[in-house]
Structure formats: structure tokens, C-alpha cells
Amino acid sequence: MQFLPWLPRRNQVKAGRAAPPAKADARCYSLTPDFCPPTSGLAPNTGNRSAARRIRRGEQRITASRGAATISAFQSLQRFPLTSDLRPLTSGFTLIEMIVVILIIATLAAALLTASSGVFDRARKTQMKNDEIQIVTAVNAYYTEYGKYPMENARQGTDTLYGKSNTAPGNEDVFNVLRAIAAGVNAGDALNPRKIIFFSGKDGGSRPRSAFASVATTDTQGNPINIGAFVDPYGNAYMVAIDGNYDGTTVDSLPYTDLTYGPGNTVRVGCFVESFGKDGKQGKAGNNVYSGSDDVLSWQ
């Protein structure tokens, strides 16, 4: 349809004629060219087209990011299964695992107790050896001071063993003299008139350990221990042998079968001290063998 140049434009439209085509510089401001109908004759805005492409790429990246987050969350749920109350499941030990753990702990505890027991026994043996050396030193010091051993006159001239379990005399006869205690054979300070203290120690009450019995008690064999007796770390009285005949040797009235003695089972010392150890029996379980036993001898 063509316009009549001699009529005004509005009159031509009113007359039912078609509108003139759009000017060449008109633009379609839709973001997508699809919204600019080709029949409109409008040219799409190229700047808006670039903006549309950027928006579409941004939407694609956002969609991809949301998808990755969803997948990651789903994988996390698979790694941590949920119970009905939305709490993580907890795993426990099986019966076999618990038994194995208990057995391991019991084995370690037994090994520890055995090792600690051995350490304590060695410490007690060391303490016994020290006690015995001090006793011998005190007896020799008394001899140096008085020119005789701390023995009552009735026993002078005979080697005597003091402190044998359930056998008189007890070792308190020797220690009352060495401690300057006016009791027993030293009543009235008869054997230590100068009241010199040659030996001292602690009072151990009814359960003395490396101490003096301050009350009557019993040893590991159930035999009596008198007040004033000096006992070893296991609670047995120390045995003190003294050279009463002053010949430079002392008879061991309880000899060991595997030790070498002089004539008549004598030891070439003026005094020696012995302890039968934890079990209170000579040798190992009473076999009179020194080797392998827990006995402690001052002269060995």
C-alpha cells in the first residue's frame, strides 16, 4: 500500500491505509531479538543483545554451582547415615574385641606386678645387707670399747647364735646391750655400764620391718618375737652369731650345704649376721642351699 503524498499522515491512517514503515534509526529495546518481530521493521539493539548473553551465562553458572552443592550435600549424607532421629550412628566394640582388650590389659598388669615385686624384693635384700653390716660394726665397736663381746657372762667361752626363730636366746639380748637399754641381760646396765649407744634404730610396733619390736609379735612362721628384738624387712628376727670363745672364728650352727666353711663349720670372723629372707626358711624353701635363695649373709 502506498501513501498519498498530498494527504496528511493522520488522514491516511483514518482512511484505513497502512502506517508508514519505521524510520531507519529506530531500535527495539527488548533484551532478546526474538521480541522484536520482523514485521515491526525495528532493528534489535545490539548492546542489549550482549547484556542478554551475559545474563544467560551468569544464570548457567549459578545453576551449575547449585547443582554441585546439591551433589556434595548428598554425598555427605551418604558418608554419615542418619537414624530416625537424625543423629549419627555410633559403632561399638564386639564381644571378641572386648575380650581381646581385657586379655591384653590383664597381661600387662601381671607383667607390671611381677616387675614391681622383683624391684621391691631387691630393695629389701639391699636393706638387709646394710642392716647386717651395721650390726657387725656395732658388735666390733663394743668389743673395742670393753675388750669383750656383748654377751652375758654365762655364755662367755662359747660361740652363740642369737635370734634363731622359736629358739632362745633371742637377739634382744644383744641389742639391749648395744642400745644401752637396762633390760634383760643388761638389767642395771650390767653389760654396758658406760651407757654407750653402739646401735640405734626405729621402733616398729607390732609389725616391725627393719626395726625393733616394741611389743611382742610373731615372725612369718608364726613363732614369737620378743620385745626389743631387731627384725628384717620381712618381719623375721636377724640371727647374730658371736665368737664367744675368742678364737677368731665363729661356728655356723645352721650351715649351708653349698658353702665352704672352716673346720667345724666355722667362719673366720668374730661376728656374722644372717637372714632367711621372705619365707623365713633357710635356703630355697628350706633346702639349706644358699645359691638361688633369698637369704642374706653378712659374710657372703
C-alpha positions in Angstrom: 0.0 0.0 0.0 1.4 3.4 -0.9 0.7 6.7 0.8 -0.8 9.6 -1.0 1.7 12.5 -0.7 -0.9 15.2 -0.9 -2.9 14.0 2.2 -1.7 14.4 5.8 -0.5 11.3 7.5 -3.2 11.1 10.1 -5.8 11.4 7.4 -4.3 8.5 5.6 -4.5 6.3 8.7 -8.1 7.3 9.3 -8.8 6.4 5.8 -7.8 2.8 6.6 -4.5 2.9 4.9 -1.4 1.1 6.4 1.0 3.1 8.6 4.3 4.1 7.0 7.4 2.0 7.7 9.6 2.7 10.8 12.5 5.1 10.4 15.9 3.5 9.8 17.3 4.7 13.1 14.6 3.2 15.3 15.7 0.5 17.8 14.0 -2.4 19.5 14.8 -2.3 23.2 13.9 -5.8 24.0 16.7 -7.8 25.7 16.3 -10.7 23.2 15.9 -10.3 19.5 13.0 -12.7 19.4 10.8 -10.0 20.9 11.4 -7.7 18.0 9.0 -9.1 15.4 10.4 -8.9 11.9 7.2 -7.3 10.7 7.7 -4.4 13.1 10.7 -3.2 11.0 12.6 -2.3 14.1 16.3 -3.3 14.3 17.3 -5.0 17.5 19.5 -3.1 20.0 23.0 -4.8 19.7 24.0 -3.5 23.2 21.0 -5.2 24.8 21.8 -8.4 23.0 25.3 -8.5 24.6 23.8 -7.9 28.0 21.3 -10.8 27.4 24.2 -13.1 26.6 26.0 -12.2 29.8 22.9 -12.7 31.9 22.3 -16.2 30.4 25.9 -17.2 31.1 25.5 -16.0 34.7 22.3 -18.0 35.1 24.1 -21.1 33.8 27.0 -20.6 36.3 24.5 -20.2 39.1 22.6 -23.3 38.1 25.9 -25.3 37.8 27.0 -24.1 41.3 23.7 -25.0 42.9 23.9 -28.5 41.3 27.4 -29.1 42.6 26.3 -28.0 46.1 23.4 -30.4 46.0 25.6 -33.3 44.9 28.1 -32.5 47.6 25.4 -32.4 50.3 24.0 -35.7 49.0 27.5 -37.3 49.2 27.9 -36.1 52.8 24.6 -37.7 53.8 25.8 -41.0 52.2 29.0 -40.9 54.3 27.1 -40.2 57.5 24.0 -42.3 57.6 21.3 -41.0 59.9 19.0 -42.7 62.3 15.3 -41.9 62.6 16.0 -39.1 65.0 18.6 -37.6 62.6 21.6 -38.4 64.9 24.8 -40.1 63.5 25.0 -43.8 64.1 27.7 -44.9 66.6 29.7 -48.1 66.3 30.6 -50.2 69.4 33.1 -53.0 70.3 32.1 -56.5 69.5 32.3 -59.1 72.2 35.5 -60.6 70.8 37.2 -57.2 70.6 36.3 -56.6 74.2 37.7 -59.9 75.3 41.0 -59.3 73.4 41.3 -55.9 75.1 40.7 -57.3 78.5 43.3 -60.1 78.0 45.9 -57.6 76.8 45.3 -55.4 79.9 45.4 -58.4 82.2 48.7 -59.5 80.7 50.3 -56.0 81.0 49.1 -55.7 84.6 50.5 -59.1 85.5 53.9 -58.2 83.9 53.9 -54.9 85.8 53.1 -56.5 89.1 55.9 -59.1 88.6 58.4 -56.5 87.7 57.5 -54.3 90.7 57.6 -57.2 93.0 61.1 -58.0 91.9 62.2 -54.4 92.4 60.8 -54.4 96.0 62.5 -57.7 96.8 65.9 -56.4 95.6 65.4 -53.3 97.7 64.6 -55.3 100.7 67.7 -57.5 100.2 69.8 -54.4 99.9 68.3 -53.1 103.2 69.0 -56.4 104.9 72.6 -56.3 103.8 73.0 -52.8 105.1 71.4 -53.8 108.5 73.7 -56.8 108.9 76.9 -54.7 108.2 75.8 -52.1 110.8 75.1 -54.9 113.4 78.6 -56.4 112.9 80.1 -53.0 113.1 78.3 -52.2 116.3 79.4 -55.6 117.9 83.0 -55.0 116.9 82.8 -51.4 118.3 81.6 -52.8 121.6 84.5 -55.3 121.6 86.9 -52.4 121.0 85.4 -50.4 123.9 85.1 -53.2 126.5 87.5 -55.8 125.3 84.8 -58.5 125.1 81.7 -59.2 123.1 78.2 -58.1 124.3 77.3 -61.5 125.8 76.3 -62.3 129.4 79.0 -63.9 131.5 77.3 -67.3 131.4 77.8 -67.5 127.7 81.3 -66.3 127.5 83.6 -69.0 126.2 81.1 -70.5 123.8 80.1 -69.4 120.3 76.4 -68.4 120.5 73.7 -67.8 117.9 71.1 -65.2 118.9 67.7 -64.8 117.2 67.0 -68.2 115.7 63.2 -68.5 115.2 61.5 -70.0 118.2 64.8 -70.7 119.9 66.5 -68.9 122.9 68.3 -66.7 123.2 66.6 -64.0 121.2 68.6 -61.2 119.6 67.1 -58.7 122.0 69.8 -59.9 124.5 72.5 -58.4 122.2 70.6 -55.3 121.2 69.6 -54.3 124.7 73.4 -54.1 125.4 74.2 -52.3 122.2 71.4 -49.8 122.7 72.2 -49.2 126.4 68.8 -50.3 127.4 68.8 -51.5 131.0 66.6 -54.6 130.5 67.1 -58.4 130.2 70.7 -59.4 130.4 71.7 -55.7 130.6 69.5 -55.0 133.7 71.1 -52.3 135.8 73.4 -51.6 132.8 75.4 -54.6 133.8 77.0 -55.2 130.4 77.2 -51.5 129.3 77.9 -49.5 132.4 79.1 -46.5 130.4 75.8 -46.4 128.6 77.3 -46.1 125.2 74.9 -46.4 122.3 76.5 -48.6 119.7 73.5 -49.2 117.6 70.2 -47.4 117.1 67.0 -47.9 115.1 63.4 -47.2 114.9 60.6 -48.8 116.9 58.2 -50.8 114.6 55.3 -51.5 116.9 53.6 -54.9 116.4 54.6 -55.2 112.7 58.2 -54.1 112.7 60.1 -54.0 109.4 63.8 -53.3 109.6 63.0 -52.0 113.1 62.7 -53.1 116.7 59.6 -54.8 118.1 58.1 -52.5 120.6 55.5 -55.1 121.6 55.6 -58.9 121.5 54.7 -60.2 118.0 55.3 -63.2 115.7 57.5 -63.8 112.6 56.4 -65.2 109.2 56.4 -68.7 110.6 54.1 -67.7 113.5 56.9 -68.1 116.1 57.2 -65.4 118.9 59.4 -62.4 118.7 60.2 -60.7 122.0 60.1 -57.0 122.8 63.4 -55.3 121.8 64.3 -57.8 119.0 65.5 -56.4 115.8 63.8 -57.8 112.7 64.5 -57.7 108.9 62.3 -56.0 106.2 60.1 -59.2 106.1 59.4 -59.3 109.8 61.8 -62.1 110.8 64.4 -61.6 113.6 68.0 -61.2 112.5 70.3 -64.0 113.6 73.5 -62.8 115.2 76.4 -65.3 115.7 79.2 -64.2 118.1 82.7 -65.7 118.7 82.3 -66.5 122.4 85.5 -68.5 122.8 87.6 -65.7 121.1 89.5 -68.0 118.7 88.9 -65.7 115.7 86.3 -67.9 114.2 82.5 -68.3 114.7 80.6 -71.5 114.3 77.7 -71.5 111.9 75.2 -73.7 113.7 72.9 -73.7 110.7 75.4 -74.4 107.9 74.6 -74.3 104.1 75.3 -77.4 102.1 76.8 -75.4 99.2 79.1 -73.0 101.1 82.7 -73.6 102.1 83.5 -73.5 105.8 86.5 -73.9 108.0 86.9 -76.8 110.4 83.7 -77.4 112.4 81.6 -75.2 110.1 83.4 -72.1 111.2 83.6 -68.7 109.6 86.8 -66.7 110.1 85.1 -63.6 111.7 84.3 -62.6 115.2 80.6 -62.0 114.4 78.3 -62.5 111.5 74.6 -61.9 110.8 72.1 -63.9 108.7 68.5 -63.5 107.5 66.5 -66.3 105.9 64.6 -63.8 103.6 61.0 -63.5 102.8 59.9 -67.1 103.5 61.8 -67.3 106.8 63.3 -70.6 105.8 66.9 -71.5 105.3 67.9 -71.7 101.6 65.2 -72.1 99.0 62.0 -73.4 100.6 64.1 -74.8 103.5 66.6 -76.9 101.3 69.7 -75.4 103.1 71.2 -74.3 99.8 72.3 -70.7 99.6 72.6 -70.4 95.8 69.4 -69.3 94.3 67.7 -68.4 97.7 66.7 -65.1 99.0 68.8 -65.5 102.2 71.2 -62.7 103.0 74.5 -63.3 104.9 76.8 -60.6 106.1 79.9 -62.7 105.3 78.9 -63.5 101.7 
